[in-house]
């Protein structure tokens, strides 16, 4: 299993770079609980990741259609569309 420091060595045209020029890994967090979204965003951004957060499954799918992500973190117990659909 790769740790958080296992950065990829190739680039795509939609990548963001940090102020020191390093590629920022993009993570999508999908969770209906605002405090969980905020906590995940704060922790991951502090570790140097670019974080996009969605409050429900459909918004997460829309984000996936337009933006490439390296990792998706999904709450599996959400109203409407759960994280397993």
Secondary structure in CASP SS format (residue, H / E / C, confidence):
PFRMAT SS
TARGET T0000
AUTHOR 0000-0000-0000
METHOD secondary structure of the structure
MODEL  1
X C 1.00
X C 1.00
X C 1.00
X C 1.00
X C 1.00
X C 1.00
X C 1.00
X C 1.00
X C 1.00
X C 1.00
X C 1.00
X C 1.00
X C 1.00
X C 1.00
X C 1.00
X E 1.00
X E 1.00
X C 1.00
X C 1.00
X C 1.00
X C 1.00
X C 1.00
X E 1.00
X E 1.00
X C 1.00
X E 1.00
X E 1.00
X E 1.00
X E 1.00
X E 1.00
X C 1.00
X C 1.00
X C 1.00
X H 1.00
X H 1.00
X H 1.00
X H 1.00
X H 1.00
X H 1.00
X H 1.00
X H 1.00
X H 1.00
X H 1.00
X H 1.00
X H 1.00
X H 1.00
X C 1.00
X C 1.00
X C 1.00
X E 1.00
X E 1.00
X E 1.00
X E 1.00
X E 1.00
X C 1.00
X C 1.00
X H 1.00
X H 1.00
X H 1.00
X H 1.00
X H 1.00
X H 1.00
X H 1.00
X H 1.00
X H 1.00
X H 1.00
X C 1.00
X C 1.00
X C 1.00
X C 1.00
X E 1.00
X E 1.00
X E 1.00
X E 1.00
X C 1.00
X C 1.00
X C 1.00
X C 1.00
X C 1.00
X C 1.00
X C 1.00
X C 1.00
X C 1.00
X C 1.00
X C 1.00
END
